[in-house]
Amino acid sequence: MSIEMQMSLASRQGFMSGYLEALALVERLHRLLLDVIKDEFERIGILEINSVQGLLLFNIGDNEVTAGELKSRGYYQGSNVSYNLKKLVDTGYMHHQRCEIDRRAVRVRLTQRGREVRDVVAALFVRHAEGLEQKGVMTAAGVENITTSLKRVERYWTDQIRYIY
């Protein structure tokens, strides 16, 4: 095997190793984010909803949406979002109303309780962003670089799903 082929093979193996490490890190970071939200909820006494539901409230924000819209944005899996929306309605964190045009669809929006939880999660994220910046863990440019790279991966994966056949 020539030196060039050996270098190319080593380069591909290095990229693959880094790619797999990045995939594992994204997965771990998501689970860790849910743990951070759960700990914040426990600290302030929010015990009847879980961290996934809290993140759902944060992502809905001031919008009125359907479960289908949340799924199409790529935030949640189908049965997962339906279950969590029902739970949030049952516990008084969300209002729901059938769509006038399509009676099968249900639109949801946050109640005052839901907005309070959304604000808790938003404040947590603000504290973390400030801490990351103040402690020099990450700069604005670093956040921009990570976001740009992750958007590129998202586009690539989306294209793989759309054009696989």
LINVENMO-V629024 format. One line per field, one symbol per residue. phi: phi as a letter, one per 20 degrees, with the letter a starting at -180 (. if undefined). psi: psi as a letter, one per 40 degrees, with the letter a starting at -180 (. if undefined). Layout:
phi = ???
psi = ???
This chain:
phi = .ffffffffffffffffffffffffgffffffgffffgfffffdnedecdffffffffffleedcdgffffffnfbfgffffffffffffenececbfffedffedecbfegfffffgffffffffgfffffffemfbdffffffffffffffgfffgffffdfd
psi = hidddddddddddddddddddddddddddddddddddddddddefheeiiddddddddddbeihiiddddddeediicddddddddddddeeeiiihihddgedihiiiiadddddddddddddddddddddddeediidddddddddddddddddddddddfd.
